[in-house]
Structure formats: C-alpha cells, structure tokens
Amino acid sequence: MVEKYNPAKDLSFQLAIDLVQLCQSIQSTKQEYILTKQLIRSSTSIGANLEEAIGGRSDKDFLSKISIAYKESREASYWLKLLSALNYISPKQLDQYNNQLDQILRILGASMRTLKKKINARSE
C-alpha cells in the first residue's frame, strides 16, 4: 500500500533533523545541555506523534495524537525562543525554525478542526 503524502509528516521530520543538528552544535560549542535536551525531546516528538496518528485505530485516536503533536510544536517554539533570548541562537535562526514550526502548526490546526467537525457530525 502506498502511503498518502503528508506534508506535516515530512516537515516535522526535516525540522527534527535540523533541530537535533542545531542542538548538537550548541552542546559541543557552548556546553549547554538542559535547554537543548528539552528542544530535542519536543521537536522529535512532533513527528513521532504524527506517525502514531497515522497508525491510529479511530478518528478519536488520530485526533488525540495530532493534538499532542500540536502541543509539542508549541513547546519546541518556546525552547527556541528561550535559546534565542539567552543568545544561544541568532534571531535569524529563530525565525527560520519558527517558520518551519508555523507551517506545521497551521497544517495540524486545520486537520484538528476538520476532524473535530467530522467526529461531531457523526455523534449528532
């Protein structure tokens, strides 16, 4: 079976790669481990939850997992802002990664709204 193209899945995978590499660089050059560990955890969780959503057993299960991915995206944005405020990353880097996160958040938000309408229509 060929899997349907999922832009959020592809974007979140690339973001995870980018942010793991960023964090590895910060860890090796600036010896910062606490904030970067949090950023790695939240940013890699986005795609992991999307993968779980795709394998979900029901619409409610799918909605639950993409909701978690949405929350993890917001958390990753927080860690990026904190790293920027503490001068571990540049404003340009913050903008770059926040643009990637904004794309993911828009897709996930639209998916959640659509799925909630579908679930509510069935229960009426």
C-alpha positions as MATLAB code, in Angstrom:
seq = 'MVEKYNPAKDLSFQLAIDLVQLCQSIQSTKQEYILTKQLIRSSTSIGANLEEAIGGRSDKDFLSKISIAYKESREASYWLKLLSALNYISPKQLDQYNNQLDQILRILGASMRTLKKKINARSE';
ca = [
       0.000    0.000    0.000;
       1.350    3.441   -0.968;
       1.094    5.957    1.827;
      -0.650    9.236    1.030;
       1.594   12.318    1.015;
       1.511   14.045    4.370;
       3.197   17.477    4.383;
       3.154   17.783    8.190;
       4.942   14.460    8.499;
       7.644   15.488    6.022;
       8.049   18.956    7.540;
       8.255   17.605   11.080;
      10.860   15.026   10.055;
      13.051   17.691    8.454;
      12.566   20.010   11.430;
      13.632   17.243   13.812;
      16.814   16.690   11.798;
      17.549   20.429   11.707;
      16.963   20.930   15.419;
      18.910   17.854   16.531;
      21.860   19.123   14.486;
      21.431   22.625   15.943;
      21.348   21.242   19.477;
      24.393   19.052   18.884;
      26.261   22.149   17.702;
      25.196   24.169   20.755;
      26.132   21.310   23.060;
      29.612   20.953   21.564;
      30.431   24.654   21.252;
      28.638   26.215   24.214;
      28.306   23.276   26.584;
      24.564   23.841   27.038;
      22.669   20.604   27.674;
      19.476   21.281   29.630;
      17.600   23.509   27.179;
      18.872   21.659   24.123;
      17.720   18.338   25.580;
      14.237   19.802   26.031;
      14.229   21.114   22.461;
      15.342   17.757   21.067;
      12.664   15.957   23.062;
       9.811   18.220   21.987;
      10.861   18.617   18.350;
      11.354   14.902   17.737;
       8.062   14.134   19.466;
       6.132   16.056   16.787;
       6.884   13.555   14.031;
       6.688   10.563   16.350;
       3.146   11.509   17.334;
       2.201   12.075   13.703;
       3.440    8.571   12.895;
       1.328    7.211   15.733;
      -1.665    9.214   14.482;
      -1.352    7.695   11.019;
      -1.489    4.254   12.606;
      -4.417    5.246   14.835;
      -7.343    2.889   15.252;
     -10.047    5.543   15.139;
     -10.664    9.189   14.346;
     -10.587    9.987   18.061;
      -7.219    8.225   18.403;
      -5.916   10.140   15.366;
      -7.183   13.431   16.831;
      -5.547   12.703   20.172;
      -2.149   12.086   18.593;
      -2.192   15.115   16.301;
      -3.267   17.214   19.284;
      -0.166   16.031   21.114;
       1.968   16.825   18.046;
       0.418   20.321   18.031;
       1.291   20.839   21.707;
       4.843   19.577   21.167;
       5.226   22.048   18.280;
       4.228   24.873   20.606;
       6.669   23.615   23.237;
       9.520   23.462   20.716;
       8.752   27.068   19.803;
       9.097   28.019   23.475;
      12.534   26.372   23.798;
      13.708   28.101   20.635;
      12.598   31.494   21.987;
      14.424   30.805   25.229;
      17.603   29.769   23.422;
      17.374   32.952   21.371;
      16.781   35.148   24.425;
      19.895   33.642   26.020;
      21.915   34.215   22.815;
      22.483   30.536   22.046;
      20.870   31.028   18.625;
      20.574   34.102   16.426;
      17.327   35.942   15.655;
      17.714   34.700   12.063;
      17.868   31.081   13.258;
      14.853   31.658   15.499;
      12.873   32.997   12.532;
      13.919   30.092   10.325;
      12.847   27.412   12.792;
       9.705   29.267   13.854;
       8.680   29.496   10.192;
       9.004   25.716    9.940;
       7.006   25.287   13.143;
       4.332   27.729   11.952;
       3.814   25.657    8.803;
       3.418   22.516   10.883;
       1.072   24.249   13.339;
      -1.149   25.540   10.527;
      -1.453   22.088    8.991;
      -2.102   20.376   12.307;
      -4.586   23.051   13.399;
      -6.564   22.681   10.165;
      -6.511   18.886   10.484;
      -7.769   19.055   14.063;
     -10.613   21.422   13.148;
     -11.694   19.234   10.224;
     -11.560   16.049   12.267;
     -13.477   17.584   15.193;
     -16.254   18.604   12.788;
     -16.320   15.080   11.361;
     -16.497   13.480   14.800;
     -19.192   15.913   15.978;
     -21.280   15.364   12.824;
     -21.257   11.605   13.442;
     -22.349   11.975   17.046;
     -25.360   14.152   16.226;
];
